[in-house]
Amino acid sequence: MSILLTPKISEKAIGLAERGTYVFEVPTSANKIEVARAVEAAFKVNVTSVNMLIVKGKLKRYRQIKGRQKDLKKALVTVKRGQKITLFEVAK
């Protein structure tokens, strides 16, 4: 099972990437150590810190059917100063 599911690309994530912090969606069972090792192996950078947060799924309704979106876990990964992950580079 891969630890890094998808990179989260949004206005806020791009702003954080300019300061050296990158946002990834990870499985809800992942921990900080696993995420740090996965980022270091995948992108050849040195990770200085990892912060995790859980986004609760929204309640949705379609006519009489009620449902709920799945919960997400995000990892905010800060890399060593001067290093970048090119996946988050924005063409200017």
TIRO-2110 file (N, C-alpha, C; in Angstrom, 1 decimal):
// TIRO-2110
0.8, -1.2, 0.0, N, 1, A
0.0, 0.0, 0.0, CA, 1, A
0.9, 1.2, 0.0, C, 1, A
0.6, 2.2, -0.9, N, 2, A
1.4, 3.4, -1.0, CA, 2, A
0.9, 4.4, 0.1, C, 2, A
1.9, 5.0, 0.7, N, 3, A
1.6, 6.0, 1.8, CA, 3, A
1.1, 7.3, 1.2, C, 3, A
1.6, 7.8, 0.1, N, 4, A
1.2, 9.1, -0.5, CA, 4, A
0.2, 8.8, -1.5, C, 4, A
-1.1, 9.1, -1.2, N, 5, A
-2.2, 8.8, -2.2, CA, 5, A
-2.2, 9.9, -3.3, C, 5, A
-2.3, 11.1, -2.9, N, 6, A
-2.4, 12.2, -3.9, CA, 6, A
-1.8, 13.5, -3.3, C, 6, A
-1.2, 14.3, -4.2, N, 7, A
-0.8, 15.7, -3.7, CA, 7, A
-2.1, 16.5, -3.7, C, 7, A
-2.2, 17.4, -2.8, N, 8, A
-3.4, 18.3, -2.8, CA, 8, A
-2.9, 19.6, -3.4, C, 8, A
-3.5, 19.9, -4.6, N, 9, A
-3.2, 21.1, -5.3, CA, 9, A
-4.4, 22.1, -5.1, C, 9, A
-4.2, 23.2, -4.4, N, 10, A
-5.2, 24.2, -4.2, CA, 10, A
-4.4, 25.5, -4.0, C, 10, A
-5.2, 26.6, -3.9, N, 11, A
-4.5, 27.9, -3.8, CA, 11, A
-3.7, 28.0, -2.5, C, 11, A
-4.3, 27.4, -1.4, N, 12, A
-3.7, 27.4, -0.1, CA, 12, A
-2.4, 26.5, -0.2, C, 12, A
-2.5, 25.4, -0.8, N, 13, A
-1.4, 24.4, -0.9, CA, 13, A
-0.3, 25.0, -1.7, C, 13, A
-0.6, 25.7, -2.8, N, 14, A
0.5, 26.4, -3.6, CA, 14, A
1.2, 27.5, -2.8, C, 14, A
0.4, 28.2, -2.0, N, 15, A
1.0, 29.2, -1.1, CA, 15, A
1.9, 28.6, -0.1, C, 15, A
1.5, 27.5, 0.5, N, 16, A
2.4, 26.8, 1.4, CA, 16, A
3.6, 26.2, 0.8, C, 16, A
3.5, 25.7, -0.5, N, 17, A
4.6, 25.1, -1.2, CA, 17, A
5.7, 26.2, -1.5, C, 17, A
5.3, 27.4, -1.7, N, 18, A
6.3, 28.5, -1.9, CA, 18, A
7.2, 28.7, -0.6, C, 18, A
6.6, 28.3, 0.6, N, 19, A
7.4, 28.4, 1.8, CA, 19, A
8.0, 27.1, 2.3, C, 19, A
7.9, 26.1, 1.4, N, 20, A
8.6, 24.8, 1.7, CA, 20, A
7.7, 23.8, 2.4, C, 20, A
6.4, 24.0, 2.5, N, 21, A
5.5, 23.0, 3.1, CA, 21, A
4.6, 22.5, 2.0, C, 21, A
4.5, 21.1, 1.9, N, 22, A
3.8, 20.5, 0.8, CA, 22, A
2.7, 19.6, 1.5, C, 22, A
1.5, 19.6, 0.8, N, 23, A
0.3, 18.9, 1.3, CA, 23, A
0.0, 17.7, 0.5, C, 23, A
-0.1, 16.5, 1.2, N, 24, A
-0.5, 15.3, 0.6, CA, 24, A
-1.7, 14.6, 1.3, C, 24, A
-2.5, 13.9, 0.5, N, 25, A
-3.5, 13.1, 1.1, CA, 25, A
-2.9, 11.7, 1.4, C, 25, A
-3.1, 11.2, 2.6, N, 26, A
-2.6, 10.0, 3.0, CA, 26, A
-3.7, 9.1, 3.6, C, 26, A
-3.4, 7.8, 3.7, N, 27, A
-4.5, 6.9, 4.3, CA, 27, A
-4.7, 7.3, 5.8, C, 27, A
-5.9, 7.0, 6.3, N, 28, A
-6.2, 7.4, 7.7, CA, 28, A
-5.3, 6.6, 8.7, C, 28, A
-4.8, 5.5, 8.2, N, 29, A
-3.9, 4.7, 9.1, CA, 29, A
-2.5, 5.1, 9.2, C, 29, A
-2.1, 6.0, 8.3, N, 30, A
-0.6, 6.4, 8.2, CA, 30, A
-0.2, 7.3, 9.4, C, 30, A
1.0, 7.2, 9.8, N, 31, A
1.6, 8.0, 10.8, CA, 31, A
2.7, 8.9, 10.3, C, 31, A
3.2, 9.8, 11.1, N, 32, A
4.1, 10.8, 10.7, CA, 32, A
5.5, 10.2, 10.2, C, 32, A
5.9, 9.2, 10.9, N, 33, A
7.2, 8.6, 10.5, CA, 33, A
7.1, 7.9, 9.1, C, 33, A
6.0, 7.2, 8.9, N, 34, A
5.8, 6.6, 7.6, CA, 34, A
5.7, 7.6, 6.4, C, 34, A
5.0, 8.7, 6.7, N, 35, A
4.9, 9.8, 5.7, CA, 35, A
6.2, 10.4, 5.4, C, 35, A
7.0, 10.7, 6.4, N, 36, A
8.3, 11.3, 6.2, CA, 36, A
9.2, 10.4, 5.4, C, 36, A
9.3, 9.1, 5.7, N, 37, A
10.1, 8.2, 5.0, CA, 37, A
9.6, 8.1, 3.5, C, 37, A
8.3, 8.1, 3.3, N, 38, A
7.8, 8.0, 1.9, CA, 38, A
8.1, 9.2, 1.1, C, 38, A
8.0, 10.4, 1.7, N, 39, A
8.4, 11.6, 0.9, CA, 39, A
9.9, 11.7, 0.6, C, 39, A
10.7, 11.3, 1.6, N, 40, A
12.1, 11.3, 1.4, CA, 40, A
12.5, 10.3, 0.3, C, 40, A
11.9, 9.1, 0.3, N, 41, A
12.2, 8.1, -0.8, CA, 41, A
11.7, 8.5, -2.1, C, 41, A
10.5, 9.1, -2.2, N, 42, A
9.9, 9.4, -3.5, CA, 42, A
10.5, 10.6, -4.2, C, 42, A
10.9, 11.7, -3.4, N, 43, A
11.3, 12.9, -4.0, CA, 43, A
12.7, 13.3, -3.7, C, 43, A
13.5, 12.5, -2.9, N, 44, A
14.9, 12.7, -2.6, CA, 44, A
15.1, 14.1, -2.0, C, 44, A
14.3, 14.3, -0.9, N, 45, A
14.5, 15.6, -0.1, CA, 45, A
14.6, 15.2, 1.3, C, 45, A
15.1, 16.1, 2.2, N, 46, A
15.2, 15.9, 3.6, CA, 46, A
14.0, 16.5, 4.3, C, 46, A
13.2, 15.7, 5.0, N, 47, A
12.0, 16.2, 5.7, CA, 47, A
12.4, 16.7, 7.1, C, 47, A
11.9, 17.9, 7.4, N, 48, A
12.2, 18.5, 8.7, CA, 48, A
11.0, 18.3, 9.7, C, 48, A
9.8, 18.3, 9.2, N, 49, A
8.6, 18.1, 10.1, CA, 49, A
7.5, 17.6, 9.3, C, 49, A
6.6, 16.9, 10.0, N, 50, A
5.3, 16.5, 9.4, CA, 50, A
4.2, 16.8, 10.3, C, 50, A
3.1, 17.5, 9.9, N, 51, A
1.9, 17.7, 10.6, CA, 51, A
0.8, 17.0, 9.9, C, 51, A
-0.1, 16.4, 10.7, N, 52, A
-1.2, 15.6, 10.2, CA, 52, A
-2.5, 16.3, 10.7, C, 52, A
-3.6, 16.2, 9.8, N, 53, A
-4.9, 16.6, 10.2, CA, 53, A
-5.9, 15.7, 9.5, C, 53, A
-7.0, 15.5, 10.2, N, 54, A
-8.1, 14.7, 9.7, CA, 54, A
-9.3, 15.7, 9.3, C, 54, A
-9.8, 15.6, 8.1, N, 55, A
-10.9, 16.3, 7.6, CA, 55, A
-12.1, 15.4, 7.6, C, 55, A
-13.1, 15.7, 8.4, N, 56, A
-14.3, 14.9, 8.5, CA, 56, A
-15.1, 15.0, 7.2, C, 56, A
-15.7, 13.9, 6.7, N, 57, A
-16.5, 13.9, 5.5, CA, 57, A
-17.8, 14.6, 5.7, C, 57, A
-18.2, 15.3, 4.7, N, 58, A
-19.5, 16.1, 4.7, CA, 58, A
-20.7, 15.2, 4.6, C, 58, A
-21.8, 15.6, 5.3, N, 59, A
-23.0, 14.9, 5.1, CA, 59, A
-23.7, 15.4, 3.8, C, 59, A
-24.1, 14.4, 3.0, N, 60, A
-24.7, 14.7, 1.7, CA, 60, A
-26.1, 14.1, 1.6, C, 60, A
-27.0, 14.7, 0.8, N, 61, A
-28.3, 14.1, 0.6, CA, 61, A
-28.7, 14.2, -0.8, C, 61, A
-29.2, 13.1, -1.3, N, 62, A
-29.8, 13.1, -2.7, CA, 62, A
-31.2, 12.6, -2.6, C, 62, A
-32.2, 13.5, -2.7, N, 63, A
-33.6, 13.2, -2.5, CA, 63, A
-33.8, 12.7, -1.0, C, 63, A
-34.3, 11.5, -0.9, N, 64, A
-34.5, 10.9, 0.4, CA, 64, A
-33.3, 10.1, 1.0, C, 64, A
-32.3, 10.0, 0.1, N, 65, A
-31.1, 9.1, 0.5, CA, 65, A
-30.1, 10.0, 1.2, C, 65, A
-29.7, 9.7, 2.4, N, 66, A
-28.7, 10.4, 3.1, CA, 66, A
-27.4, 9.6, 3.1, C, 66, A
-26.3, 10.3, 2.9, N, 67, A
-25.0, 9.7, 2.9, CA, 67, A
-24.0, 10.6, 3.5, C, 67, A
-22.7, 10.1, 3.5, N, 68, A
-21.6, 10.8, 4.0, CA, 68, A
-20.4, 10.6, 3.2, C, 68, A
-19.6, 11.6, 2.9, N, 69, A
-18.4, 11.5, 2.2, CA, 69, A
-17.4, 10.9, 3.1, C, 69, A
-16.3, 10.3, 2.6, N, 70, A
-15.3, 9.7, 3.4, CA, 70, A
-14.4, 10.7, 4.1, C, 70, A
-13.9, 10.3, 5.3, N, 71, A
-12.9, 11.2, 6.0, CA, 71, A
-11.6, 11.2, 5.2, C, 71, A
-10.9, 12.3, 5.3, N, 72, A
-9.6, 12.4, 4.6, CA, 72, A
-8.5, 12.7, 5.7, C, 72, A
-7.3, 12.3, 5.5, N, 73, A
-6.2, 12.6, 6.3, CA, 73, A
-5.2, 13.3, 5.5, C, 73, A
-4.8, 14.5, 5.9, N, 74, A
-3.8, 15.3, 5.1, CA, 74, A
-2.5, 15.3, 5.9, C, 74, A
-1.4, 15.3, 5.2, N, 75, A
-0.1, 15.5, 5.8, CA, 75, A
0.6, 16.7, 5.2, C, 75, A
1.0, 17.6, 6.1, N, 76, A
1.7, 18.8, 5.7, CA, 76, A
3.2, 18.6, 6.0, C, 76, A
3.9, 18.4, 4.9, N, 77, A
5.3, 18.0, 5.0, CA, 77, A
6.2, 19.2, 4.8, C, 77, A
7.1, 19.6, 5.7, N, 78, A
8.0, 20.7, 5.5, CA, 78, A
9.4, 20.0, 5.2, C, 78, A
10.0, 20.5, 4.1, N, 79, A
11.3, 20.0, 3.7, CA, 79, A
12.4, 21.0, 4.1, C, 79, A
13.7, 20.6, 4.1, N, 80, A
14.8, 21.4, 4.5, CA, 80, A
14.9, 22.6, 3.6, C, 80, A
15.3, 23.7, 4.2, N, 81, A
15.4, 25.0, 3.4, CA, 81, A
16.3, 24.9, 2.2, C, 81, A
15.8, 25.4, 1.1, N, 82, A
16.6, 25.3, -0.2, CA, 82, A
16.2, 24.1, -1.0, C, 82, A
15.5, 23.2, -0.5, N, 83, A
15.0, 22.0, -1.3, CA, 83, A
13.6, 22.2, -1.7, C, 83, A
13.2, 21.6, -2.9, N, 84, A
11.9, 21.8, -3.4, CA, 84, A
11.4, 20.4, -4.0, C, 84, A
10.1, 20.3, -4.0, N, 85, A
9.4, 19.2, -4.7, CA, 85, A
8.9, 19.7, -6.0, C, 85, A
9.4, 19.3, -7.1, N, 86, A
9.0, 19.9, -8.4, CA, 86, A
7.6, 19.6, -8.8, C, 86, A
6.9, 18.7, -8.2, N, 87, A
5.5, 18.4, -8.5, CA, 87, A
4.6, 19.6, -8.2, C, 87, A
5.0, 20.4, -7.3, N, 88, A
4.2, 21.6, -6.8, CA, 88, A
4.6, 22.9, -7.5, C, 88, A
5.6, 22.9, -8.4, N, 89, A
6.1, 24.1, -9.1, CA, 89, A
4.9, 24.6, -10.0, C, 89, A
4.8, 25.9, -10.0, N, 90, A
3.8, 26.6, -10.8, CA, 90, A
4.5, 27.3, -11.9, C, 90, A
4.0, 27.1, -13.1, N, 91, A
4.6, 27.8, -14.3, CA, 91, A
4.2, 29.3, -14.2, C, 91, A
5.2, 30.1, -14.3, N, 92, A
4.9, 31.6, -14.2, CA, 92, A
5.1, 32.3, -15.5, C, 92, A
END
